[in-house]
C-alpha cells in the first residue's frame, strides 16, 4: 500500500510540475500514461496480470473517469461486445459520436456549469440516446467528481457516485 501511495503521490507531483508548461490535454495524457505504467508494474509484481483475451471473454464493466475517459467509455460501449455496463463522466467527445448506439446499458454524468461540454451538446446527446441514463448536476462544473480540483462539487459527486454504484450493481448481475 505504501508503494502504491508513493507512486500516486509521485504522479501528482509530476503533474503539478509540468502543468505550467503543457496544455491541459497533454497533462492529462502524461498523468494517465504514468498511472497505467504504475498499475501495470504493480500488477506484474503481484502476478495479477492476465492475458487481454480474458477481458474479452468475461463480461466486464467499463468505468473510466477523466477528460477523455468518458468519451472512451461511450465508444467502448458502442463498439465492443461483451461489456455489461459503461459509465461516462463528462465525456466531451460523446456528442460527436451520439449517433452510435451503445451495446450495453450506459450512464452519463455532466455538470451544468461545464464550459467545455455545453448544455446544447448534452441536450443533443439526450435526444439521440434516450435509452441512456443521463444526469446533469445543476451546481457542478467540469471535473466535479475529482476532489483535487477547484471545480470539485462534493454534493454532486456524492449523488453521481451513488447513481454509478447502483447502476453497476444492477447491470453487473
C-alpha positions in Angstrom: 0.0 0.0 0.0 2.8 2.4 0.8 4.4 1.8 -2.6 1.1 2.5 -4.3 0.6 5.7 -2.4 4.2 6.8 -3.1 3.6 6.1 -6.8 0.4 8.1 -6.9 2.0 10.9 -4.9 4.8 11.0 -7.5 2.2 11.0 -10.3 0.5 14.0 -8.7 3.9 15.8 -8.2 4.9 15.3 -11.8 1.5 16.5 -13.0 1.8 19.7 -10.9 5.4 20.3 -12.1 4.6 20.0 -15.8 1.2 21.7 -15.8 2.6 25.2 -16.2 4.4 24.2 -19.4 1.8 22.0 -21.0 -1.8 22.4 -22.0 -4.5 20.5 -20.0 -4.9 17.7 -22.6 -1.2 17.0 -22.5 -1.1 17.0 -18.7 -4.0 14.5 -18.6 -2.3 12.3 -21.1 1.0 12.3 -19.2 -0.8 11.6 -15.9 -2.9 8.8 -17.5 0.2 7.1 -19.0 2.1 7.3 -15.8 -0.9 5.8 -13.9 -1.2 3.0 -16.4 2.5 2.2 -16.2 2.4 2.2 -12.4 -0.7 0.0 -12.2 0.8 -2.4 -14.8 4.0 -2.6 -12.8 2.2 -3.3 -9.6 0.0 -5.9 -11.2 3.1 -7.6 -12.8 4.8 -7.6 -9.4 1.8 -9.1 -7.7 1.5 -11.7 -10.5 -2.0 -10.3 -11.2 -1.5 -9.8 -15.0 -4.0 -11.7 -17.1 -4.0 -12.1 -20.9 -6.1 -9.4 -22.6 -8.3 -12.0 -24.1 -9.7 -12.9 -20.6 -11.2 -9.4 -20.5 -12.9 -10.1 -23.8 -14.3 -13.5 -22.7 -16.0 -12.4 -19.5 -18.4 -9.6 -19.4 -16.8 -6.6 -17.8 -17.9 -3.1 -16.8 -16.1 -0.1 -18.1 -15.9 3.0 -16.0 -13.2 5.4 -16.9 -13.2 8.8 -15.3 -11.3 11.6 -16.9 -11.3 14.2 -19.6 -11.1 11.7 -22.4 -12.3 8.7 -20.4 -16.0 9.5 -20.7 -15.8 9.5 -24.5 -13.6 6.4 -24.5 -16.2 4.7 -22.2 -19.0 5.6 -24.6 -17.2 4.5 -27.7 -16.3 1.2 -26.0 -20.0 0.7 -25.1 -20.9 1.3 -28.7 -18.1 -0.7 -30.4 -17.1 -3.5 -28.1 -19.1 -6.7 -27.4 -19.2 -8.3 -24.0 -19.4 -5.3 -21.8 -22.2 -5.4 -19.3 -22.2 -1.6 -18.5 -20.5 1.7 -19.2 -20.3 4.8 -17.1 -19.2 8.1 -18.6 -18.2 11.2 -16.6 -18.0 14.4 -18.6 -17.3 12.9 -22.0 -16.5 15.9 -24.1 -16.5 14.0 -27.4 -19.7 12.0 -26.9 -21.8 14.4 -28.9 -19.7 13.7 -32.0 -20.5 10.0 -31.7 -24.0 10.2 -30.3 -25.5 8.6 -33.5 -23.8 5.4 -32.4 -25.9 3.1 -30.2 -24.3 1.5 -27.1 -24.4 -2.3 -27.0 -24.7 -2.2 -23.2 -26.5 -0.1 -20.6 -24.8 3.3 -20.4 -24.9 6.0 -17.8 -23.5 9.6 -18.3 -22.8 12.4 -15.8 -22.4 16.1 -16.8 -22.0 19.4 -14.9 -24.4 22.1 -15.9 -21.7 24.8 -15.4 -19.2 23.0 -17.7 -18.0 25.5 -20.3 -16.3 22.7 -22.3 -19.4 20.5 -22.6 -22.3 22.9 -23.1 -25.9 22.0 -22.3 -26.6 22.2 -26.0 -24.3 19.3 -26.5 -25.8 17.4 -23.6 -29.3 18.0 -25.0 -28.2 16.7 -28.3 -26.9 13.5 -26.6 -30.1 13.1 -24.7 -32.1 13.5 -27.9 -30.1 10.9 -29.8 -29.6 8.5 -26.9 -32.8 8.3 -24.9 -32.0 4.7 -23.8 -29.0 6.0 -21.8 -29.3 7.3 -18.3 -28.0 10.9 -18.5 -27.7 13.1 -15.4 -26.9 16.8 -15.3 -25.9 18.3 -12.0 -27.0 22.0 -11.8 -24.2 23.2 -9.4 -21.4 21.2 -11.0 -18.7 22.2 -13.4 -16.3 20.1 -15.4 -14.4 17.6 -13.2 -16.9 17.9 -10.4 -16.1 14.4 -9.2 -12.4 15.0 -8.7 -11.7 16.2 -5.1 -8.3 17.5 -6.1 -9.8 20.1 -8.5 -11.2 23.6 -7.7 -14.3 22.5 -9.6 -15.0 19.7 -7.2 -18.6 19.8 -6.0 -19.0 17.3 -3.2 -22.8 17.1 -3.2 -23.0 16.4 -6.9 -20.1 13.9 -6.7 -21.9 12.1 -3.9 -25.1 11.8 -5.8 -23.3 10.8 -9.0 -21.3 8.1 -7.2 -24.5 6.7 -5.6 -26.1 6.6 -9.0 -22.9 5.0 -10.5 -22.6 2.2 -8.0 -26.4 1.4 -8.1 -26.2 1.3 -11.9 -23.2 -1.0 -11.9 -24.7 -3.3 -9.2 -27.9 -3.6 -11.2 -26.2 -4.3 -14.5 -23.3 -6.5 -13.4 -25.6 -9.4 -12.4 
